[in-house]
Amino acid sequence: MQKGSIKILIPIALSILVLFFLFKNETTPETERDPVFKVLKNEPLIDKTPEIDTPVNDEFQILSDKINNEQGVYGLYIKNMLTDEEYELNPDEQFYPLSLFKIPLAYIVARDVEKGDLSWDDTVEYKKEDFFDAFGTVATSGFESEYSLKKLLELMLTESDNTAPKMLKRKLGEEYLNNQFKKITGNKNADLFNEELVTTPKKCSQTFEGIFYKKWINEESVKLLLSFMYPTSYDTKINPYLEQSLTFYHKVGIMEGMYHDCGVIKGENKDLLLCLMSKDITEESFDNVAKYVAEFVNEL
């Protein structure tokens, strides 16, 4: 072939190649194109992954990690009564119940009033054998003072009065109360007044659920007991960190190195069981954990 012919064909061939690639690029589906090509053309890559909230289970894992970093041993059980979702950290860890036993004791009295076996106006005399000088005002009222059953329950729950349960035990009988407690728990070894026996956050919550949600007593009795559980003399741990629309109706148990706070949280679009138990703690560590738990509840 002559050199002149080659000079003519080269630009023609180049033109054909350019047209071929332009046509191919226009007709190739967008999904099949090499994404690197866009970068070379200075077309920015856009992350179209939608933003999503952190799942609640992930939030609870964060809460659990925070709690585990604090001094002491903690057990936490939360149940959302609107959705049946449960959140658990060491729910079967064993703790001394301390004053949490006062809730089932109050339930037995309320139930017997409903049955007509007792009256809220029945009175109990404060005797020397009932004396217990820790927590509450009954012990300072003077022997032979008389209290109605309703007032004893109020002081037992609101002040965590320790003399009131001794008066109720004398009034109703220790054997009778323990037999009823065995029926409540399904545990033949259950004993309301044995301080050496242990319980767990989940077991305590199951008792609370029966009393306040499963109609073991009527709505009027439930409301009465809840009215004794907030405000109380011990609303300084979880309650201050809750949203203003939420109320924690609760019972505490306190002893050196131990603090329990269990009850029912109610408010706009929220209805929760919550039981936080602890041992080998410091006051500072429990305060921190109480704040963490309240903040988690606010986000549920």
Secondary structure, 3 states (H helix, E strand, C coil): CCHHHHHHHHHHHHHHHHHHHHHHHHHCCHHHCCHHHHHHCCCCCCCCCCCCCCCHHHHHHHHHHHHHCCCCEEEEEEEECCCCCEEEECCCCCECCHHHHHHHHHHHHHHHHHHCCCCCCCEEECCHHHCCCCCCCHHHCCCCCEEEHHHHHHHHHHCCCCHHHHHHHHHHCHHHHHHHHHHHHCCCCCCCCCCCCCECHHHHHHHHHHHHCCCCCCHHHHHHHHHCCCCCCCCCCCHHHCCCCCEEEEEEEEECCEEEEEEEEEECCEEEEEEEEEECCCHHHHHHHHHHHHHHHHHC
